[in-house]
């Protein structure tokens, strides 16, 4: 089907211009299967058809690699997973990550401290509420609950539960007033 008329025969320079490449790349294309009619002579039409097929094949391979589930996406996923693992390991080494069991233990202790602070409120304040109107009862309850919340906000009750004592605090640290 291809024509071998001398009107289609061109030099390597014309192929370089058509393809926008170097003479060395034209040689690589020949080794990849691009047709050549003779020494330094090429059938322009056959070469252009070959190049179009090559570009289409290259594009299809790129699209296949980039398709979901393709090699490209798998490599990206693996790279991200490895980066996440390195970041978590670095965070653990910097002690910015705390193991789950320690967090759970601390949450359980904090819950117990809060529960211990609030449960006795009814028994402690009940005798003071007898005979008072709703507004006065609300005021006393609010005052007592705010006292409990203020005490809990210092963290001392949590430290006592965790360490059996309150650790010394530096002035300026959270919950410690500067003098």
C-alpha positions, 0 to 999 in steps of 0.5 A: 500500500505504501508508495516507493516513489522518489517524491516521498523519499527524504533525507534524515534532516527532513525526518528530524524536522518533521519529528522535531528530534535529533539525528541520534533520535532518528537512529533510535527510531530506526532501531525501534522499527521505523522504515528506512529505504536506504542509507540516509533515505526515508519514505516520508509517508511510511515514517509519518505513519510509523511515528503516528502509531508509535505516539498512539501506543505511547499514549495508550501505555501512559493512560494504562499506567495512570488508570485507577488501579494501574501501575502509576496509581499503585506506585503513588499509593505505596509511596504515600503509605511509606511516607505516612509510616515514616512520618508516624515513626518520626512522630513516635520518636519525638514522643508526639504520638502516645500509644492508644492503651496509655491514652485509654488509661488516662481517659478512664482515670479522667472519667473516674475523677470527674465522676467522683467530683460530681456524684456527691454533689446532691448529698452535699448540697441537699440539706442547704436547698430545703425551703429555698425558692427555685432561683436560689436553688439554681444559684447554689447549684450553679455556684457549687458546679462552678467550684467543681469545674474550677477545681477540675480545670487545674488538673490537680485531681487528675495528677493525684489519680495518675501519680498519687501526688500533684507534680510541682509546677513551674510559674507560668505553666498552664494553671499556675499563676506567676507571682 
